[in-house]
Amino acid sequence: MEYASSLLGLLPGGRRTPGLKELLGAVGAYLPPEQVGRIREAAEFGTSVHHGQKRLSGEPFIAHPVATASILADLHLDADTIVAAILHDVIEDTPTPKDQLAARFGADVAEIVDGVTKLDQIKFKSREEAQAESFRKMLLAMVRDLRVILVKLADRTHNMRTIEAMAPARRRAIARETLEIYAPIAERLGLYNMKLELEDLGFKALYPRRYLVLERALKRARGNQKEFLKKIDQQLNAALMKAEIAAHVETREKHLYSIYRKMRRKRALLGEIVDVYGIRIIVDRPDTCYRALGVVHAVFKPMPGRFKDYIAIPRANGYQSLHTTLFGPNGVPIEAQIRTGDMHRVAEAGIAAHWRYKSGGDSGSMQQERTREWISNLVSLQEAGNSEEFLESVKVDLFPDKVYVFTPKGQILRLPSGATVVDFAYAVHTDIGNRCVAAKVDRRLTPLRTVLRNGQSVEIITAKGAAPNPSWVNFVVTAKARSAIRHYLKGLRRTEAMALGELGLKDLDELYEKIGLGERLAPLVARRLLPAAPAASGATGLAPLAIAGTEGLLVTYARCCFPIPYDPIFAFLSAGRGVVIHRENCVNVEDYRKHPEKWLPVSWQTAPDRLFSSEIRVYVVNRTGVLAAVAAAIASTETNIDHVSIDEQDADTAVLTFELRVRDRRHLARLVRVIRRMPDVTRVTRTIAAHARSDGHVTRTDPEGDGEDAGDDSG
């Protein structure tokens, strides 16, 4: 049944469809009347098929797809995209088949809707597998038509705006997925406004108390900064006008989530985050950007080492701007961005700013070129294996590029931080990666696992008949390199794969092959083949491993949390690294817990006969000789120091980070008590996770770490 009242934007009963009038007004401002008519028809059809359905909030279901379409209308997307947004839940939530949509609204609309639709009808082994396969289907549909991901991002944005209606556990799961996947995709596509909103909404849903505390603190700070920012605006406008540079100057505030991430990355309080506020200067041409930069630096001195030229070397998603940090009035740092109007348009709307679907307009834009380059890589990533592996590969590929290196001919390649020579080889071409045997970095021969730094020149040396080394998978960081290596290994002749996994058994060729390809871990296979193993303590009923030298397995102690004897520990089997031991409260263990098939019960030996690495942070009064005094105190406990670093927090306080060699928790406890008794020591903590990384793992320290249970992480 169709409702004539829908033409008036009404639901049955005379109530107006939420947002429909606004949507039609928005699309009418840039689309011809016949296309607006198609959108009106789609709204009528959606109202009909979703009749009687309600959201968790109690409002009619049609309100959500209309609001989704409104988000895309603000980006001035084409009629097919708006129609698909209105109908994006029709296949999933109503009996309407895809071919009916195609007959009524066109094949393009039907394909977009199908690409967004989840795979709820298929039975999967786990929720994670179902989520990964749905995501894989959506991204591969995006390869065919980029509008699929635009609709999905708008859908997720509106869902995040109304997430309060969901149960807390579900709310947190969706928020985490938003922060890990959808906000980075929005950034990769240059949709910065959408990315910022997704991050702030995700932050609010995942950590509501932290969000509230930070929001209140920033509101108090804003009240004191109004006159400060007004003064900066006036000074810059006057200087630009004097230099005869036509420019628009606007002040801006950093978003809550970006401030929160910076606080965690730098282990700093809000008051220590200096560039909470900034300015943006928009001019007419690229060369004017550099002239404006000179004017800005003449008014306020620049902070050394904080200038970035994203105009000459754009970001991977096509973003261009000049970034500089200034010493503002009273020495307060201010972050400044200088860009043209076109650059600003791309920064605000990304790929949507260039959208001219099937019209050929603006087809050579840098944003579109970078986007095409990225989504073409997704085609190769689908060969990575199962859906969960594909999802992890895409996650790795989504983090912002930070390293810029050069080919011998001067071409710039953008790689993630931590990328190696092998990653570079595969970035040039898959065949180059497969056949690389050596490399020169800045004209010097270097190992293939060398991590690259900004500005280096890299030359790859290849050989005919060369093949990828399976061990490369253990150190490459780009999804393209990892996928290509695994794809090559899966193409090995069956006998070669069997040889890699040979365990001396008969008639288990397929098992040998999977072991050889790294798809199965031999110890876990053995556990499954021997279900009658002796029972032991713990829910698993499996005999615990004595960590040191057990059963010939390689044992690796995680350097993120530095486990030592008598710490509660967690063991995870990893291809290429053997048994990886973490402390149970390590923040990096959270992801591993999702794969119980790879857990291994472990325990410490009664009397370990070796020393273990541990890391502590000592907060001290910053005075001459304090490092020597603390080091002497450590030495007095017969403890070796492997490494020490100093971080001066301010003129009065410093943090000394020591990597030590200890026997066990009791040894560490005695050491901590000795250090705490020193007059210049204000605090001693033990590291829980050592490094903030691009994959979202963060640093924490144990605030207690004393007594016989040194390292107790209850705090």
C-alpha positions in Angstrom: 0.0 0.0 0.0 1.2 3.5 -0.8 0.3 6.5 1.2 -0.8 9.6 -0.7 -0.2 11.5 2.5 3.6 10.8 2.0 3.5 13.3 -0.9 2.8 15.9 1.8 5.5 14.5 4.0 3.0 12.9 6.3 2.9 9.6 8.0 -0.4 7.7 8.4 -2.4 9.5 11.0 -1.4 12.9 9.8 2.0 13.2 11.5 4.8 14.7 9.4 7.7 12.5 8.5 10.6 13.7 10.6 13.0 15.6 8.4 11.3 14.9 5.1 10.4 18.5 4.4 13.9 19.6 5.2 15.3 16.9 3.0 13.2 17.9 0.0 14.2 21.5 0.5 17.9 20.6 0.7 17.9 18.5 -2.5 15.7 21.1 -4.3 18.5 23.6 -3.9 20.8 21.7 -6.2 18.9 19.0 -8.1 16.4 19.5 -10.9 12.7 19.0 -10.2 12.4 15.6 -11.8 15.1 14.3 -9.5 13.5 15.8 -6.5 10.3 13.9 -7.6 12.3 10.6 -7.6 13.4 11.3 -4.0 9.8 12.2 -3.0 8.7 8.9 -4.5 11.4 7.0 -2.7 10.3 8.6 0.6 6.7 7.5 -0.1 7.8 4.0 -0.9 10.0 3.8 2.2 7.1 5.1 4.4 4.9 2.3 2.9 7.2 -0.7 3.3 8.4 0.4 6.8 4.8 1.1 8.0 4.4 -0.1 11.5 8.1 -0.4 12.3 9.6 1.7 15.1 13.1 2.4 16.3 14.2 1.7 19.8 13.6 5.3 20.7 9.9 4.8 19.8 9.9 7.1 16.7 8.7 5.8 13.3 11.5 3.8 11.5 11.3 6.0 8.4 12.8 8.9 10.4 16.2 7.1 10.3 16.6 6.6 6.5 15.3 10.2 5.9 17.8 11.6 8.4 20.5 9.5 6.7 19.6 11.0 3.3 19.6 14.5 4.8 23.3 14.0 5.9 24.2 13.2 2.3 22.1 16.0 0.9 24.2 18.4 2.9 27.2 17.1 0.8 25.2 17.7 -2.4 25.3 14.1 -3.6 23.4 12.9 -6.6 19.8 11.7 -6.7 20.6 8.0 -6.8 22.6 8.3 -3.6 19.8 10.1 -1.8 17.3 7.6 -3.0 19.5 4.7 -1.9 19.9 6.3 1.5 16.2 6.5 2.0 15.8 2.9 1.0 19.0 1.5 2.5 17.2 -0.7 5.1 14.4 -1.9 2.8 16.1 -5.2 1.7 17.2 -6.0 5.2 14.2 -5.0 7.3 11.2 -5.6 4.9 10.2 -8.4 2.5 11.1 -6.2 -0.5 13.5 -8.0 -2.9 16.4 -6.4 -4.7 14.9 -6.8 -8.2 11.8 -4.9 -7.1 14.0 -2.0 -6.1 15.9 -2.2 -9.4 12.6 -2.2 -11.4 11.3 0.8 -9.7 14.3 2.9 -8.9 17.0 1.7 -11.2 19.9 -0.9 -11.0 22.3 1.6 -9.4 20.1 2.3 -6.5 19.5 -1.5 -6.0 23.2 -2.2 -6.0 24.0 0.5 -3.5 21.2 -0.7 -1.1 22.4 -4.3 -1.5 26.0 -3.3 -0.8 25.0 -1.7 2.5 22.7 -4.6 3.6 24.1 -6.9 6.2 24.3 -10.7 5.8 21.9 -11.6 8.5 20.5 -14.5 6.6 23.8 -16.5 6.5 24.8 -18.5 9.6 28.3 -17.8 10.8 30.5 -19.4 13.5 30.6 -16.3 15.6 29.3 -12.7 15.8 32.9 -11.5 14.9 32.8 -13.6 11.7 29.4 -12.3 10.8 30.5 -8.7 11.4 33.7 -9.2 9.4 31.9 -10.8 6.4 29.3 -8.0 6.3 32.1 -5.4 6.4 33.9 -7.3 3.7 30.9 -7.4 1.5 30.2 -3.7 2.0 33.8 -2.7 1.2 34.0 -4.8 -2.0 30.7 -3.3 -3.1 32.3 0.1 -2.4 35.1 -0.9 -4.9 32.4 -1.1 -7.6 30.5 2.0 -6.4 32.0 4.4 -3.9 28.5 5.6 -3.0 28.0 2.4 -0.9 30.4 3.6 1.8 29.0 7.1 1.7 25.5 5.8 2.5 27.0 3.6 5.2 28.9 6.4 6.8 25.8 8.6 6.8 23.8 5.7 8.3 26.4 5.2 11.0 26.5 9.0 11.8 22.7 9.1 12.4 22.8 5.9 14.4 25.5 7.4 16.6 23.5 10.6 17.1 20.6 8.5 18.5 22.6 5.8 20.2 21.3 6.6 23.7 18.3 4.4 23.1 20.5 1.3 23.0 21.5 -1.0 25.9 24.9 0.0 27.4 26.8 -3.1 26.2 25.5 -2.7 22.6 26.2 1.0 22.8 29.8 0.4 23.7 30.3 -2.2 21.0 29.0 0.1 18.3 31.0 3.0 19.6 34.2 1.0 19.5 33.5 -0.2 16.0 32.8 3.4 15.0 36.2 4.6 16.4 38.2 1.7 15.0 36.6 1.4 11.5 34.1 4.1 10.3 35.8 7.2 11.6 39.2 6.2 10.0 37.3 5.4 6.7 35.7 8.8 6.8 39.2 10.3 7.3 40.7 8.2 4.4 37.9 9.6 2.1 38.7 13.2 3.3 35.3 13.5 5.0 36.8 15.4 8.0 33.6 16.9 9.4 31.9 13.5 9.4 35.1 11.9 10.9 35.2 14.4 13.7 31.5 13.9 14.5 31.9 10.1 14.5 34.9 10.4 16.8 33.2 12.7 19.3 30.0 10.6 19.3 32.0 7.4 19.6 34.0 8.8 22.5 30.9 10.0 24.3 29.2 6.5 24.0 32.3 4.5 24.9 33.6 6.6 27.8 30.7 8.8 28.9 32.3 9.9 32.2 35.6 10.9 30.6 33.7 12.7 27.9 31.6 14.7 30.5 34.6 15.6 32.6 36.6 16.8 29.6 33.6 18.7 28.2 33.1 20.6 31.4 36.8 21.5 31.7 36.9 22.8 28.1 33.7 24.9 28.7 35.4 26.5 31.6 38.5 27.2 29.5 36.5 28.6 26.7 35.1 31.3 28.9 38.6 32.6 29.5 39.7 32.4 25.9 37.1 34.5 24.1 39.0 37.8 24.4 42.3 36.0 23.7 41.1 34.5 20.4 39.4 37.8 19.4 42.8 39.6 19.9 44.6 37.1 17.6 41.9 37.4 15.0 42.2 41.2 14.9 46.0 41.2 14.8 46.2 38.7 11.9 43.4 40.4 9.9 45.2 43.7 10.2 48.6 42.2 9.1 47.1 40.4 6.1 45.2 43.5 5.0 48.4 45.5 5.2 50.2 42.9 3.0 47.2 43.2 0.6 46.3 39.6 1.0 42.6 38.9 0.8 41.9 36.2 3.4 39.2 34.9 5.7 40.4 34.2 9.2 38.5 32.0 11.6 39.2 30.6 15.0 38.5 27.0 15.8 38.6 24.6 18.7 39.9 21.1 18.6 37.4 18.3 19.1 37.1 16.4 22.4 38.3 13.1 21.1 41.4 14.5 19.5 42.3 16.3 22.7 41.6 13.1 24.7 43.9 11.0 22.4 46.6 13.6 22.7 46.3 13.5 26.5 46.7 9.7 26.5 49.5 9.7 23.9 51.5 12.3 25.9 50.4 11.1 29.3 49.4 14.7 30.0 46.7 16.6 31.9 44.4 18.9 30.0 46.3 21.9 31.2 49.4 20.5 29.6 47.8 20.2 26.1 48.8 23.5 24.6 47.2 23.6 21.1 43.6 23.2 22.1 42.7 26.3 20.1 43.7 27.3 16.6 43.1 29.5 13.6 42.4 28.8 10.0 43.3 31.2 7.2 41.6 30.7 3.8 43.1 32.5 0.7 42.6 32.4 -3.1 45.6 30.6 -4.5 48.3 28.1 -3.4 51.1 30.7 -3.8 49.2 33.1 -1.6 49.2 30.4 1.1 53.0 30.8 1.4 52.8 34.6 1.4 50.2 34.4 4.2 52.5 32.1 6.1 55.3 34.7 6.0 52.8 37.3 7.3 51.7 35.0 10.1 55.3 34.3 11.2 56.0 38.0 11.2 53.2 38.6 13.6 53.7 35.6 15.9 57.0 33.7 16.2 56.7 30.1 14.9 57.5 27.1 17.2 60.5 25.2 15.9 59.9 21.8 14.4 56.1 22.3 14.2 55.8 23.4 10.5 54.2 20.9 8.0 53.7 21.5 4.3 50.8 19.4 3.2 50.5 21.4 0.0 53.8 20.3 -1.5 53.3 16.8 -0.1 49.6 16.1 0.4 48.3 13.5 2.8 47.2 10.1 1.5 43.6 11.2 1.1 44.4 14.4 -0.8 44.2 16.8 2.1 46.3 19.9 1.5 47.2 22.7 3.9 50.1 24.5 5.6 50.3 23.7 9.3 52.4 25.8 11.8 52.3 26.3 15.5 52.8 29.9 16.8 53.7 31.5 20.1 50.6 33.6 20.6 50.0 36.4 23.2 51.6 35.6 26.5 53.5 32.7 24.9 50.4 30.5 24.5 50.8 28.1 21.5 48.3 28.5 18.7 48.0 26.0 15.8 47.4 27.7 12.5 46.2 26.2 9.2 46.6 28.0 5.9 44.8 26.8 2.7 42.9 27.9 -0.4 39.1 27.7 -0.8 39.3 24.6 -2.9 41.6 22.9 -0.3 39.2 23.9 2.4 36.3 22.3 0.4 38.2 19.1 0.2 39.1 19.2 3.9 35.5 19.6 4.8 33.8 17.2 2.4 36.6 15.1 1.0 35.6 12.9 -2.0 32.1 14.2 -1.8 33.4 17.7 -2.7 34.4 16.3 -6.1 31.4 14.1 -6.7 30.2 14.3 -10.3 29.0 10.8 -10.8 29.1 9.7 -14.4 29.5 13.3 -15.6 33.3 13.3 -15.9 33.5 16.5 -14.0 36.6 17.2 -11.9 37.8 13.6 -12.7 41.4 14.5 -12.3 41.2 15.8 -8.7 43.9 14.6 -6.3 41.2 13.5 -3.9 39.6 11.1 -6.4 43.0 9.8 -7.5 44.0 9.0 -4.0 40.6 7.4 -3.3 40.8 5.3 -6.4 44.3 4.2 -5.4 43.1 3.1 -2.0 39.9 1.2 -3.0 41.9 -0.6 -5.8 44.0 -2.0 -3.0 40.9 -3.5 -1.4 40.6 -5.8 -4.4 43.9 -7.4 -3.6 43.1 -7.5 0.1 40.1 -9.8 -0.5 42.6 -12.5 -1.4 44.0 -12.3 2.2 41.9 -15.3 3.3 38.9 -15.3 5.6 36.7 -12.3 6.4 38.2 -11.6 9.8 41.7 -11.5 8.3 40.4 -9.2 5.6 38.9 -6.9 8.3 42.2 -6.8 10.2 44.1 -6.0 7.1 41.8 -3.1 6.3 42.1 -1.8 9.8 45.8 -1.7 9.5 45.5 0.1 6.2 43.2 2.8 7.6 45.6 4.4 10.0 47.0 7.8 8.8 50.2 7.7 6.7 53.2 9.3 8.5 56.3 8.3 6.5 57.2 9.8 3.2 60.0 8.2 1.2 61.4 8.6 -2.3 62.0 6.2 -5.2 65.3 6.6 -7.1 63.4 8.7 -9.7 62.1 11.1 -7.0 58.6 9.9 -6.8 57.1 10.2 -3.3 55.5 7.2 -1.6 53.4 7.4 1.5 53.7 4.6 4.0 52.5 4.0 7.5 54.8 4.6 10.4 56.9 1.6 11.0 56.9 0.5 7.4 59.9 -1.6 6.2 61.9 -1.9 3.0 59.6 -4.9 2.0 56.5 -2.7 2.6 58.1 -0.2 0.2 58.8 -2.8 -2.4 55.2 -4.0 -2.4 54.0 -0.4 -2.5 55.9 0.1 -5.8 54.4 -3.1 -7.3 53.4 -6.5 -6.2 55.9 -8.1 -8.6 58.7 -5.9 -7.2 57.9 -7.1 -3.7 57.8 -10.8 -4.7 61.2 -10.6 -6.4 63.1 -8.3 -4.0 66.3 -9.8 -2.6 68.1 -6.7 -1.3 67.7 -2.9 -1.0 69.6 0.3 -0.8 68.5 3.1 1.6 70.2 6.4 0.8 72.5 4.4 -1.5 73.7 2.0 1.2 72.8 -1.7 1.3 70.4 -2.4 4.2 68.5 -5.4 5.6 65.0 -5.9 4.2 63.4 -5.6 7.6 64.8 -2.1 8.1 62.2 0.4 9.2 62.1 3.5 7.0 62.2 7.1 8.1 60.9 10.3 6.5 62.9 11.6 3.5 64.9 8.5 2.8 65.5 7.3 -0.8 64.9 3.6 -1.3 66.1 1.4 -4.2 64.9 -2.2 -4.5 67.2 -4.8 -6.0 65.3 -7.7 -7.6 66.3 -11.1 -9.0 64.7 -13.4 -11.5 63.2 -16.4 -9.9 63.3 -14.9 -6.4 60.3 -15.5 -4.1 58.8 -14.0 -1.0 60.2 -15.2 2.3 57.4 -16.5 4.6 59.2 -14.8 7.6 58.4 -11.4 6.0 54.9 -11.7 7.3 56.3 -11.2 10.8 57.6 -7.7 10.2 55.7 -6.0 7.3 53.1 -3.5 8.5 51.1 -2.6 5.3 48.0 -4.6 4.4 49.1 -4.8 0.8 52.4 -6.4 1.6 50.9 -8.9 4.1 48.2 -9.9 1.7 50.6 -10.3 -1.3 52.9 -12.5 0.7 50.1 -14.7 2.0 48.6 -14.9 -1.4 51.9 -16.1 -2.8 52.3 -18.7 -0.1 48.8 -20.0 -0.8 49.8 -20.4 -4.5 52.7 -22.7 -3.6 52.6 -26.2 -5.0 50.9 -28.6 -2.7 54.0 -30.6 -2.0 55.9 -27.5 -1.0 53.2 -26.5 1.5 53.2 -30.0 2.9 56.9 -29.9 3.4 56.6 -26.8 5.5 54.1 -28.4 7.8 55.4 -32.0 7.9 55.0 -33.5 11.4 55.7 -37.1 10.5 52.0 -38.2 10.3 50.3 -40.0 7.4 47.2 -39.3 5.3 46.8 -35.7 6.7 48.0 -33.8 3.6 45.5 -31.0 3.9 46.4 -30.5 7.6 50.1 -30.4 6.8 49.4 -27.8 4.1 47.4 -25.6 6.5 50.2 -25.8 9.1 52.7 -24.9 6.4 50.7 -21.9 5.3 50.4 -20.6 8.8 46.6 -21.1 8.9 46.9 -23.6 11.7 49.3 -23.7 14.6 50.9 -27.1 15.3 50.5 -26.9 19.1 46.8 -26.1 18.8 46.3 -28.9 16.3 48.0 -31.3 18.8 45.6 -30.1 21.6 42.6 -30.9 19.4 44.0 -34.3 18.4 44.7 -35.2 22.1 41.4 -34.4 23.9 42.3 -36.9 26.7 45.3 -34.8 27.9 45.7 -34.9 31.8 43.4 -32.5 33.6 44.9 -29.6 35.5 43.7 -26.5 37.3 41.7 -24.0 35.4 38.5 -24.2 33.4 40.1 -25.5 30.3 41.2 -28.8 31.9 44.5 -28.6 30.1 47.9 -29.1 31.8 49.6 -25.7 32.2 52.9 -25.0 30.5 56.0 -24.3 32.5 57.0 -21.2 30.5 60.7 -21.5 30.4 61.9 -24.2 27.9 58.6 -26.0 27.6 57.9 -28.6 24.9 60.3 -27.0 22.5 58.1 -24.0 21.8 59.4 -20.5 21.2 58.4 -18.3 24.2 58.2 -14.5 23.7 57.7 -12.1 26.6 55.6 -9.1 25.5 57.5 -5.8 25.7 54.3 -3.8 26.1 53.7 -5.0 29.7 57.0 -6.8 30.7 55.6 -9.8 32.5 57.9 -11.2 35.3 57.6 -14.3 37.5 54.5 -14.5 39.7 52.6 -11.9 37.7 49.1 -13.2 36.7 49.7 -14.0 33.0 47.9 -14.7 29.8 49.4 -16.8 26.9 48.5 -16.4 23.2 49.8 -18.6 20.4 51.0 -16.6 17.4 52.3 -17.8 14.1 56.0 -16.9 13.9 56.3 -15.7 17.5 55.3 -18.9 19.4 53.8 -18.5 22.8 53.5 -14.8 23.6 53.2 -14.0 27.3 51.3 -10.9 28.6 50.3 -9.7 32.0 46.6 -10.4 32.5 45.8 -6.7 32.9 47.8 -5.6 29.8 45.5 -3.4 27.7 46.7 -5.2 24.6 45.3 -8.5 25.8 41.7 -7.3 25.2 41.8 -8.1 21.4 43.4 -11.5 22.0 40.5 -12.5 24.3 38.2 -12.6 21.2 40.1 -15.7 19.9 39.9 -18.4 22.6 41.0 -21.0 20.2 44.5 -19.5 20.4 44.8 -19.3 24.2 47.1 -21.5 26.1 47.1 -22.2 29.9 50.4 -21.3 31.4 52.1 -21.0 34.8 55.4 -19.9 36.1 58.1 -22.3 37.1 58.5 -22.7 40.9 62.1 -21.4 40.8 62.8 -19.5 37.6 66.6 -19.6 36.9 66.9 -16.4 34.8 66.3 -12.6 35.0 63.4 -10.9 33.3 62.9 -7.4 31.9 60.6 -5.0 33.7 60.0 -1.3 33.3 59.3 1.4 36.0 58.7 5.1 35.9 60.2 7.2 38.6 58.8 10.8 39.1 61.5 13.0 40.7 62.3 16.6 41.6 64.3 17.9 38.6 67.7 18.7 40.1 71.3 18.0 39.3 72.5 14.5 40.2 69.1 13.0 40.8 69.5 10.4 38.0 72.8 9.3 39.4 71.3 9.0 42.9 68.4 6.8 41.7 70.7 4.7 39.6 72.9 4.1 42.6 69.9 3.1 44.7 68.9 0.6 42.0 72.4 -0.8 41.9 72.4 -1.2 45.7 69.6 -3.8 45.3 71.8 -5.9 42.9 69.6 -4.9 40.0 70.9 -4.4 36.5 69.8 -1.4 34.4 69.4 -2.2 30.7 68.1 1.2 29.6 67.1 4.6 31.0 65.4 7.6 29.5 64.5 11.0 30.9 61.4 13.1 30.2 61.4 16.6 31.7 57.7 17.4 32.3 58.5 21.0 33.5 61.2 23.0 35.2 60.6 21.2 38.5 59.6 17.7 37.6 61.2 14.9 35.5 60.3 11.3 34.8 63.0 8.6 34.7 62.0 5.5 32.8 64.2 2.4 33.7 64.2 -0.9 32.0 65.6 -3.3 34.6 66.5 -7.0 35.0 64.7 -8.6 37.9 64.1 -12.1 39.2 60.4 -11.8 40.1 57.7 -9.6 41.7 59.3 -9.8 45.1 62.6 -8.6 43.8 60.8 -5.7 42.1 58.8 -4.9 45.2 62.0 -4.5 47.3 63.5 -2.3 44.6 60.4 0.0 44.5 60.4 0.4 48.3 64.1 1.5 48.2 63.5 4.1 45.5 60.3 5.5 47.2 62.2 6.2 50.4 64.5 8.7 48.5 63.8 12.4 49.3 63.6 13.5 45.7 61.3 10.8 44.5 57.6 11.7 44.4 56.1 8.7 42.7 57.0 5.2 41.3 54.9 3.3 38.9 55.2 0.1 36.9 54.5 0.1 33.2 51.3 -1.8 32.2 51.5 -1.1 28.4 54.6 0.6 27.1 53.7 2.4 23.9 50.8 4.3 22.4 50.5 2.9 18.9 48.5 3.7 15.8 46.3 0.6 16.2 44.7 2.2 19.3 46.7 0.4 22.0 47.6 2.9 24.7 50.1 3.4 27.5 49.1 2.9 31.1 51.1 2.7 34.3 50.4 0.9 37.5 49.8 3.6 40.1 50.4 1.2 43.0 53.4 -1.2 42.4 54.5 -1.5 46.0 54.7 -4.0 48.8 55.2 -7.7 48.2 52.8 -7.6 45.3 54.8 -5.0 43.3 52.9 -4.4 40.1 49.4 -5.0 41.6 47.3 -3.4 39.0 44.1 -2.9 40.9 44.6 0.8 40.6 
